[in-house]
């Protein structure tokens, strides 16, 4: 049966300074179709959706919607065409009533010019009732759980005569029962011939609710297939990609069985993100965390670093039970964290290389509140030479450096603190091949000096080259631990796809 196309995006190009985020992407959605848009961080999913909804202006290509070419310049323009978006962070007003949220910004008026609250209440009851949601719409939204709030957002989107509803990670904060309710609502939208673009990192959900999947990788179309043409391993292969030849490891033999344990995390729970996971890191070991987007890798690292607080669980640091209330506590114990998003959470763009590098060290090189300029300069000069940071001067604004050199400055920030553990979240993302090799060499140098490294990477080849041991995660659970020659692309993808139910690996920890 042929698909009656509602949305047809052809050759979509979007370029940002120094980055081509979309490289001629094709994407089509049929009427009444539930269509998954998949890809790892940086694949281009968000950019494509923003080009469709008027947040970004595309640099090339065409968008045809319901038989006519469109070029929305704002979200409102896209909405008028029949395209509504429900974001992961719901844009609702919790202290207003359900019906006020349903009609936010488009309140009907009486013949006297006043807000027609009776019409709003009746309209809200009708829209939500058709979705199978029966609540008191006169109560404040904050009195209801996340699932009902999600339904209100969907109801609002549908009530503006949407032909296409985009759902960005709609299940990220829902439990299983709430997900089931959401899926019933999606099926009702389908019955009304309303199409849904469903963006999620949960593979099981994709296979349950979606009819078709489009996968992006590095700003390009990796594949677009019917759900019946895929299994989980094939989908992961499209998302991650697969090298034609097996990459060689730089390490052989696991040498840490009897090594001192630096830290361990036991039975860590946090919302729906982390589900009773535990890991340990040995002194001088490079431990990798592997998994797809949403597997909980970064969330686990942030708990260890004190950036977030777990609901349950314990952290043992050098034999002592610790409660890190903030990153300051973790830094004092000897931890550093090179964040995934260096431009937002790492560098301070308007400050110099010198200031960015020594900002965490200032209390140690100050006396009575006065920074020792000589000590600061000596440390900065040392690390510029040691890490081969390319900068015309230590006083150069860090925003003017390349991505690879910015990353080296962030690494130097922690190295000058004499750390025992450095957490590196996507350490080579967005930097060139030469800089990648230099960063990887530095990781091995740190390990050789007895400094432990917790390495999070979406590039399996990077984990394969650098890690002594890899923990494979999925949906906040540790599936397997792999060591030595077990660490390769085929094994990691098989473990993720099987949910840990494979013969690979020496340990399996799965929570129901």
C-alpha positions in Angstrom: 0.0 0.0 0.0 1.4 3.4 -1.0 2.0 6.1 1.6 0.1 9.3 1.2 2.8 11.8 2.0 2.0 14.7 4.3 5.5 16.1 4.9 8.3 15.9 2.3 11.6 17.5 3.2 14.1 17.3 0.3 17.9 18.1 0.5 17.7 20.1 3.7 21.0 21.9 4.4 21.8 23.9 7.6 25.2 25.4 8.3 26.4 27.1 11.5 29.9 28.8 11.8 32.4 26.0 11.2 29.8 23.2 11.3 27.5 21.8 8.6 24.8 20.4 10.8 22.6 19.0 7.9 24.1 17.8 4.7 21.2 17.5 2.3 18.8 15.4 4.4 15.6 13.9 2.9 12.8 13.1 5.3 9.1 12.3 4.6 6.1 11.4 6.8 2.8 10.0 5.6 -0.6 11.1 6.8 -1.6 9.3 10.0 1.8 7.7 10.4 3.8 7.4 13.6 7.3 8.0 12.4 10.4 7.7 14.6 13.3 10.1 14.0 16.5 8.5 15.5 20.2 9.3 15.9 22.8 9.9 18.5 23.7 13.3 19.9 24.9 15.6 17.1 23.2 13.5 14.4 21.0 16.5 13.3 17.6 15.5 14.7 17.0 18.7 16.6 18.3 20.9 13.8 16.0 19.2 11.2 13.0 19.7 13.5 13.9 23.3 14.1 14.2 23.9 10.4 10.7 22.4 10.0 9.1 24.5 12.7 10.7 27.9 11.9 13.2 28.1 14.8 16.0 27.8 12.2 16.0 29.0 8.6 17.3 26.3 6.3 20.2 27.1 4.0 19.1 24.8 1.2 16.4 22.3 0.2 12.6 22.4 0.1 9.8 21.6 2.6 6.4 20.5 1.2 3.5 20.1 3.6 0.1 18.8 2.8 0.7 19.4 -0.9 2.2 22.9 -0.9 5.7 24.2 -0.4 6.2 26.1 2.9 9.0 28.0 4.5 8.0 28.9 8.1 9.9 31.7 9.6 8.5 31.3 13.1 6.9 28.6 15.3 3.6 30.4 14.9 3.8 30.2 11.1 4.5 26.5 11.3 1.6 26.0 13.7 -0.8 27.8 11.3 0.2 25.3 8.7 -0.8 22.5 11.1 2.6 21.5 12.6 2.7 21.4 16.5 5.6 20.5 18.7 5.7 19.1 22.2 9.1 19.5 23.7 10.8 17.4 26.4 10.6 20.3 28.8 6.9 21.1 28.7 6.1 24.7 28.1 3.1 24.9 30.4 2.2 27.1 33.3 1.8 24.9 36.4 -0.1 27.5 38.5 -2.8 28.0 35.9 -5.7 25.6 35.4 -5.7 22.8 32.9 -8.2 24.6 30.7 -6.2 27.9 30.8 -3.1 25.9 29.7 -5.1 24.3 26.9 -6.0 27.7 25.5 -2.8 29.6 26.4 -2.3 32.5 24.0 -5.5 31.8 22.0 -8.3 32.4 24.5 -11.8 32.7 23.0 -13.8 35.8 23.6 -17.4 36.5 24.4 -19.4 39.0 22.5 -18.5 41.5 25.3 -14.8 41.0 24.7 -14.1 39.1 27.9 -12.4 35.7 28.1 -15.0 32.9 27.4 -14.1 30.6 30.2 -17.2 28.4 29.7 -16.1 27.7 26.1 -12.5 27.0 27.3 -13.8 24.5 29.9 -16.1 22.7 27.5 -13.5 22.6 24.7 -10.8 21.2 27.1 -13.2 18.5 28.4 -14.1 17.5 24.8 -10.5 17.4 23.5 -9.1 15.5 26.5 -12.2 13.2 26.7 -11.6 12.2 23.0 -8.1 11.3 24.1 -9.4 9.1 27.0 -8.3 11.6 29.6 -10.9 12.5 32.2 -9.7 15.1 34.8 -11.1 18.2 36.5 -9.9 20.9 34.1 -10.6 23.7 36.5 -7.8 22.5 38.9 -4.3 24.0 38.6 -2.0 21.9 36.4 0.5 21.5 39.1 -1.9 19.2 41.0 -1.5 16.5 38.3 1.3 14.2 37.5 3.8 14.4 34.6 1.6 12.1 32.5 -1.5 14.3 32.7 0.6 17.4 32.0 2.0 15.6 28.9 -1.5 14.8 27.7 -2.5 18.5 28.2 0.4 19.5 26.0 -0.7 17.0 23.4 -4.3 18.1 23.7 -3.3 21.7 23.2 -1.3 20.8 20.1 -4.2 18.8 18.6 -6.8 21.5 19.4 -5.1 23.9 17.0 -6.1 21.6 14.1 -2.7 20.0 13.9 -2.0 17.6 11.0 1.4 16.7 12.4 2.4 16.5 16.0 6.2 16.3 16.9 6.9 14.6 20.2 10.5 15.2 21.5 11.4 12.6 24.1 7.8 12.5 25.4 8.4 9.4 27.7 11.6 10.6 29.3 10.0 11.2 32.7 7.1 8.8 32.5 6.8 5.4 34.2 5.5 2.3 32.3 1.8 2.8 33.1 2.0 6.5 32.0 3.8 5.4 28.8 0.9 3.0 28.0 -1.6 5.9 28.4 0.5 8.1 26.1 0.7 5.3 23.5 -3.1 5.0 23.6 -3.4 8.7 22.9 -0.9 8.4 20.0 -3.1 5.6 18.5 -6.2 7.8 18.8 -4.3 10.6 16.9 -3.5 8.0 14.2 -7.2 7.1 13.9 -7.9 10.8 13.2 -5.2 10.7 10.5 -2.9 13.0 12.5 0.8 12.1 11.9 3.3 11.9 14.7 7.0 12.4 14.6 8.3 10.4 17.6 11.8 11.2 18.9 13.0 8.8 21.6 16.1 7.0 22.7 14.1 4.0 24.1 14.4 1.3 21.4 11.6 -0.9 22.8 9.2 2.0 22.5 10.2 2.6 18.9 9.3 -0.9 17.9 6.0 -0.8 19.9 4.5 2.4 18.6 6.2 3.4 15.3 5.5 2.2 11.8 8.6 3.8 10.1 12.0 4.9 11.3 14.4 7.5 9.8 17.9 7.5 11.2 20.4 10.4 10.9 24.1 10.2 11.5 26.5 13.2 11.5 24.0 15.4 9.7 23.3 12.9 6.9 20.5 10.4 6.2 21.7 7.0 7.4 18.5 5.1 6.5 14.7 5.3 6.3 12.9 1.9 6.7 9.6 0.4 7.7 9.7 -1.0 11.3 9.2 -4.5 9.9 12.5 -4.2 8.1 14.5 -3.6 11.3 15.5 -5.3 14.5 17.3 -3.6 17.4 20.8 -4.6 16.2 20.2 -3.3 12.7 18.8 -0.1 14.0 21.8 0.4 16.3 24.1 -0.3 13.3 22.4 2.5 11.3 22.7 4.9 14.3 26.3 4.2 15.2 27.7 3.2 11.9 30.2 0.4 11.4 33.8 0.5 10.3 34.7 -1.7 7.4 37.6 -3.1 9.3 38.1 -3.9 12.9 40.1 -1.2 14.6 43.1 -2.4 16.6 43.3 -1.8 20.3 46.3 0.1 21.8 46.1 -2.1 24.9 46.3 -5.8 25.5 45.7 -7.8 28.6 43.7 -6.5 31.6 46.2 -5.6 34.3 43.9 -4.2 37.1 42.5 -7.3 38.8 44.6 -6.7 41.9 44.8 -2.9 41.6 43.7 -0.5 44.3 40.1 0.6 44.0 39.8 4.4 43.7 36.1 4.7 43.9 32.9 2.7 43.6 29.2 3.5 43.1 26.7 1.1 44.5 23.0 0.7 43.8 22.5 4.2 42.3 18.9 5.2 41.6 17.8 8.6 40.2 14.3 9.1 38.9 13.8 7.1 35.7 17.4 7.8 34.5 19.4 5.5 36.8 18.0 2.2 38.0 20.2 0.6 40.6 23.5 0.8 38.7 26.9 0.2 40.3 30.4 0.7 38.9 34.0 0.7 40.3 37.1 2.4 39.0 40.7 1.2 39.8 43.7 3.4 40.3 45.3 4.2 36.8 42.5 2.5 34.9 40.6 3.9 31.9 37.0 2.8 32.4 34.7 3.4 29.5 30.9 3.9 29.6 29.2 2.7 26.4 25.5 3.0 25.5 23.1 4.9 23.3 21.7 8.4 23.9 19.6 8.2 27.1 21.4 5.2 28.6 22.3 7.2 31.7 26.1 7.6 31.1 26.3 11.3 31.7 23.8 11.2 34.6 25.9 8.6 36.4 29.0 10.7 35.9 27.2 13.8 37.3 26.2 11.9 40.4 29.8 10.8 41.0 30.9 14.4 40.6 28.3 15.8 43.0 26.6 17.8 40.2 23.3 15.9 40.9 22.0 13.9 43.9 20.9 10.3 43.7 17.6 9.2 45.2 19.4 6.1 46.6 22.8 4.5 46.6 26.3 5.1 48.0 29.6 6.4 46.7 32.9 5.0 48.2 35.9 7.1 47.6 39.3 5.7 48.6 37.7 3.4 51.1 35.4 6.0 52.7 31.7 6.5 52.2 31.2 9.9 50.8 28.2 12.2 50.1 29.2 14.8 47.5 26.8 17.6 47.9 28.3 19.7 45.1 31.2 19.5 42.5 33.2 21.5 45.0 33.3 18.5 47.4 34.3 16.2 44.5 37.0 18.6 43.3 38.5 18.8 46.9 38.7 15.0 46.9 40.6 15.0 43.6 38.1 14.8 40.8 37.9 16.7 37.5 35.1 16.8 34.9 35.6 17.7 31.2 32.0 18.2 30.2 30.3 17.0 27.1 29.1 20.5 26.1 32.4 22.5 26.5 30.9 25.7 25.0 28.0 25.8 27.5 29.3 24.1 30.6 33.0 24.1 30.1 34.8 27.2 28.8 34.1 30.8 29.9 34.3 32.2 26.3 35.2 35.9 27.1 37.9 35.0 29.5 41.5 34.2 28.5 43.2 30.9 28.1 45.1 31.7 31.4 41.9 32.5 33.3 40.0 29.5 32.0 42.9 27.1 32.8 43.5 28.3 36.4 40.0 29.2 37.5 39.6 26.2 39.8 43.2 26.5 41.1 42.9 30.2 42.2 42.3 29.5 45.9 45.5 27.4 46.0 47.7 30.1 44.4 46.2 33.1 46.4 47.2 34.6 49.6 44.8 36.9 51.5 42.7 37.0 48.4 45.6 38.1 46.1 46.5 35.8 43.2 50.2 35.1 42.7 50.7 36.1 39.1 54.0 34.4 38.9 52.6 31.0 40.1 49.7 31.4 37.7 51.9 32.2 34.7 54.3 29.3 35.5 51.5 26.8 35.6 49.8 28.1 32.4 53.1 28.1 30.5 53.9 24.6 31.6 50.6 23.2 30.5 50.5 25.1 27.2 53.8 23.4 26.4 53.0 20.0 27.8 49.6 19.7 26.1 50.8 21.5 22.9 48.0 24.1 23.1 48.1 26.2 20.0 47.4 29.8 21.2 49.2 33.1 20.3 49.3 34.0 23.9 48.0 32.8 27.3 46.0 36.1 27.3 44.1 35.1 24.1 40.3 34.8 24.6 39.5 31.0 24.7 36.6 31.5 22.3 39.1 32.2 19.5 40.8 28.8 19.9 39.8 25.7 17.9 37.6 23.1 19.5 40.6 20.8 20.1 42.6 23.4 21.8 39.7 24.5 24.0 39.4 20.9 25.1 43.1 20.8 26.0 42.6 24.0 28.1 39.7 22.3 30.0 41.9 19.2 30.5 44.7 21.4 31.8 42.3 23.0 34.2 41.9 19.7 36.0 45.5 18.5 35.6 46.9 21.5 37.4 44.8 20.4 40.4 46.7 17.1 40.6 43.6 15.0 40.3 43.1 11.3 41.1 40.2 10.9 38.7 39.3 12.8 35.5 35.8 12.3 34.0 35.8 12.9 30.3 32.4 13.1 28.7 32.7 12.9 24.8 36.3 14.2 25.0 36.8 14.3 21.2 33.4 15.5 20.0 33.6 18.3 17.4 37.4 18.3 17.1 39.5 17.4 14.1 41.3 14.1 13.6 44.7 15.4 14.6 43.4 16.9 17.9 41.6 13.6 18.6 44.8 11.7 18.4 46.5 14.1 20.8 43.6 14.0 23.3 43.7 10.2 23.2 47.5 10.2 23.7 47.0 12.5 26.8 44.4 10.0 28.2 47.0 7.2 28.0 49.6 9.5 29.5 47.3 10.2 32.5 46.7 6.5 33.0 50.4 5.9 32.9 50.9 8.4 35.7 48.3 6.5 37.9 45.5 8.9 37.2 42.2 7.2 36.6 39.9 8.2 33.7 36.2 7.7 33.4 35.6 8.0 29.6 32.1 8.4 28.1 32.0 8.2 24.3 29.4 7.5 21.6 32.3 6.4 19.3 32.8 2.7 20.0 36.2 2.8 18.2 37.4 5.4 20.7 36.4 3.2 23.6 38.1 0.2 21.9 41.3 2.1 21.4 41.6 3.6 24.9 39.8 1.7 27.6 41.0 -1.1 29.9 37.4 -2.0 30.7 34.0 -0.9 29.4 30.6 -0.9 31.1 27.8 -1.2 28.7 24.6 0.7 29.8 21.0 0.9 28.7 18.2 2.8 30.3 20.1 3.4 33.5 21.1 -0.2 34.0 24.5 -1.9 33.7 24.2 -4.7 31.1 27.7 -6.1 30.9 31.4 -5.4 31.6 33.8 -6.1 28.8 37.6 -6.3 29.1 40.5 -6.6 26.7 39.6 -8.2 23.3 35.9 -8.3 24.3 35.9 -4.5 23.7 34.9 -4.1 20.1 32.1 -2.7 18.0 30.3 -6.0 17.3 30.2 -7.0 21.0 29.1 -3.7 22.3 26.3 -3.3 19.8 25.1 -6.9 20.4 25.0 -6.3 24.2 23.0 -3.1 23.8 20.6 -4.7 21.3 20.1 -7.9 23.4 19.6 -5.9 26.6 22.5 -7.8 28.1 21.1 -11.2 27.2 24.2 -12.4 25.3 27.1 -14.6 26.1 29.6 -11.8 25.8 31.2 -10.2 28.9 32.1 -11.4 32.4 29.2 -9.8 34.3 25.6 -9.1 33.8 23.4 -6.8 36.0 19.9 -6.4 34.8 17.0 -4.8 36.8 13.4 -5.6 35.9 
